[in-house]
């Protein structure tokens, strides 16, 4: 009889070990669900602050402006240009690809028809620049504005709206 009583507590201890694992698993699952619920509330359900709302409004305004520009304008992709820069050592070169935004399809056709003049003008302009002339962001913006003014001289005033660098590598 004493042996039976001794055997029974061992079985009880084994059952407690199984329950302990089950409790630990349940706590881990509850912790993960609680963390997920908090993250969902924090990122999706919490009211936005004034700064976040202003950023969203600015982004939406920029998208609308871009859509308006795309509706009214047309992009013409130019071939890649590879030119030697006018550095004293003569070892650097520039490889760039441009997209030109023009007023409409008629101007795009005009630009395409004048492509030899456009390429000549851009090759002369780009090869006249040194590395210092195109190394900073301000200088690149200045170069873009210069390209726009040169293209407008070729095909007519204010027909070219903007120029976008789709590739710009200096080596």
Secondary structure per residue as TSV (DSSP state, phi and psi in degrees):
chain	resnum	aa	ss	phi	psi
A	1	X	-	360.0	-38.8
A	2	X	H	-64.8	-33.1
A	3	X	H	-67.7	-37.3
A	4	X	H	-67.6	-39.0
A	5	X	H	-66.6	-36.0
A	6	X	H	-69.3	-34.5
A	7	X	H	-71.9	-34.3
A	8	X	H	-64.6	-44.7
A	9	X	H	-62.2	-31.6
A	10	X	H	-64.4	-40.6
A	11	X	H	-64.9	-37.0
A	12	X	H	-65.8	-41.2
A	13	X	H	-64.4	-38.3
A	14	X	H	-64.2	-38.9
A	15	X	H	-67.2	-35.1
A	16	X	H	-65.4	-37.4
A	17	X	H	-62.7	-39.6
A	18	X	H	-68.1	-38.8
A	19	X	H	-69.2	-35.7
A	20	X	H	-63.1	-43.0
A	21	X	H	-62.8	-41.5
A	22	X	H	-63.7	-40.7
A	23	X	H	-66.1	-42.1
A	24	X	H	-63.1	-44.4
A	25	X	H	-62.2	-42.6
A	26	X	H	-63.0	-40.4
A	27	X	H	-65.5	-40.6
A	28	X	H	-63.8	-44.5
A	29	X	H	-62.3	-43.4
A	30	X	H	-63.8	-38.6
A	31	X	H	-63.8	-43.7
A	32	X	H	-65.0	-44.3
A	33	X	H	-64.3	-40.2
A	34	X	H	-64.3	-43.1
A	35	X	H	-63.9	-41.4
A	36	X	H	-64.7	-40.4
A	37	X	H	-64.8	-42.0
A	38	X	H	-63.4	-44.1
A	39	X	H	-62.4	-41.5
A	40	X	H	-63.0	-42.5
A	41	X	I	-65.1	-44.7
A	42	X	I	-63.1	-43.5
A	43	X	I	-92.0	-26.3
A	44	X	I	-114.8	-34.4
A	45	X	I	-103.2	-19.3
A	46	X	S	-71.4	138.5
A	47	X	-	-62.3	144.6
A	48	X	-	-79.7	147.8
A	49	X	-	-81.2	171.0
A	50	X	H	-63.6	-38.3
A	51	X	H	-64.3	-43.0
A	52	X	H	-66.2	-37.8
A	53	X	H	-65.5	-40.9
A	54	X	H	-65.3	-40.1
A	55	X	H	-63.0	-43.0
A	56	X	H	-64.2	-40.6
A	57	X	H	-64.8	-39.9
A	58	X	H	-65.1	-43.4
A	59	X	H	-63.9	-41.3
A	60	X	H	-65.7	-40.0
A	61	X	H	-63.8	-39.5
A	62	X	H	-66.1	-39.1
A	63	X	H	-65.2	-41.0
A	64	X	H	-64.5	-41.9
A	65	X	H	-63.6	-41.1
A	66	X	H	-64.6	-40.9
A	67	X	H	-63.7	-40.5
A	68	X	H	-64.1	-41.4
A	69	X	H	-64.9	-39.5
A	70	X	H	-68.9	-34.9
A	71	X	H	-67.7	-43.6
A	72	X	H	-82.3	-25.7
A	73	X	-	-112.0	171.4
A	74	X	E	-134.6	140.9
A	75	X	E	-100.2	134.2
A	76	X	E	-118.5	121.8
A	77	X	E	-90.0	126.5
A	78	X	-	-93.9	157.7
A	79	X	-	-64.6	163.0
A	80	X	-	-68.3	145.0
A	81	X	E	-114.0	130.4
A	82	X	E	-123.3	114.3
A	83	X	E	-132.5	150.1
A	84	X	E	-78.3	136.4
A	85	X	-	-81.2	156.1
A	86	X	-	-87.5	55.6
A	87	X	-	-87.4	154.1
A	88	X	S	-58.5	-37.8
A	89	X	S	-80.9	-22.4
A	90	X	-	69.7	23.5
A	91	X	-	-102.1	-9.3
A	92	X	-	-97.8	147.1
A	93	X	E	-136.9	161.5
A	94	X	E	-119.3	131.1
A	95	X	E	-119.3	122.2
A	96	X	E	-142.6	150.2
A	97	X	E	-125.5	138.0
A	98	X	E	-121.9	145.5
A	99	X	E	-114.0	130.9
A	100	X	E	-109.6	124.7
A	101	X	E	-92.8	121.2
A	102	X	E	-116.4	169.4
A	103	X	S	-65.2	-43.6
A	104	X	S	-158.1	-175.7
A	105	X	H	-66.8	-33.2
A	106	X	H	-64.6	-40.3
A	107	X	H	-69.4	-34.9
A	108	X	H	-61.9	-41.0
A	109	X	H	-66.1	-38.4
A	110	X	H	-62.8	-42.6
A	111	X	H	-65.2	-42.0
A	112	X	H	-64.3	-38.8
A	113	X	H	-66.5	-31.3
A	114	X	T	-95.1	21.3
A	115	X	H	-58.3	-40.0
A	116	X	H	-59.7	-41.6
A	117	X	H	-65.2	-40.6
A	118	X	H	-62.3	-47.9
A	119	X	H	-63.3	-43.3
A	120	X	H	-59.9	-47.6
A	121	X	H	-61.8	-44.8
A	122	X	H	-69.7	-38.2
A	123	X	H	-62.0	-44.1
A	124	X	H	-65.0	-42.3
A	125	X	H	-65.3	-49.4
A	126	X	H	-66.8	-39.0
A	127	X	H	-73.4	-15.6
A	128	X	T	-81.8	-9.1
A	129	X	-	-88.1	146.4
A	130	X	-	-100.1	172.6
A	131	X	H	-60.4	-38.0
A	132	X	H	-64.7	-28.7
A	133	X	H	-74.6	-16.1
A	134	X	H	-129.8	11.2
A	135	X	S	-82.7	-28.2
A	136	X	S	-102.2	165.4
A	137	X	H	-63.4	-42.2
A	138	X	H	-61.3	-39.6
A	139	X	H	-68.0	-35.6
A	140	X	H	-67.9	-39.5
A	141	X	H	-65.0	-40.3
A	142	X	H	-62.0	-39.9
A	143	X	H	-64.1	-42.0
A	144	X	H	-59.6	-45.8
A	145	X	H	-63.2	-37.8
A	146	X	H	-65.2	-40.7
A	147	X	H	-63.6	-42.8
A	148	X	H	-59.9	-45.6
A	149	X	H	-66.0	-37.8
A	150	X	H	-66.9	-40.8
A	151	X	H	-67.5	-36.2
A	152	X	H	-66.7	-29.0
A	153	X	H	-67.2	-32.5
A	154	X	H	-78.1	-49.2
A	155	X	H	-105.2	-3.2
A	156	X	-	124.6	154.1
A	157	X	T	-66.4	134.1
A	158	X	T	58.4	26.7
A	159	X	-	-89.9	-29.1
A	160	X	E	-93.6	123.1
A	161	X	E	-88.7	-45.2
A	162	X	E	-158.1	164.1
A	163	X	E	-127.6	136.4
A	164	X	E	-120.0	129.0
A	165	X	E	-82.0	116.7
A	166	X	E	-97.0	-13.9
A	167	X	E	-151.1	134.7
A	168	X	E	-151.0	99.5
A	169	X	E	-125.1	126.2
A	170	X	E	-115.2	130.1
A	171	X	-	-136.4	360.0
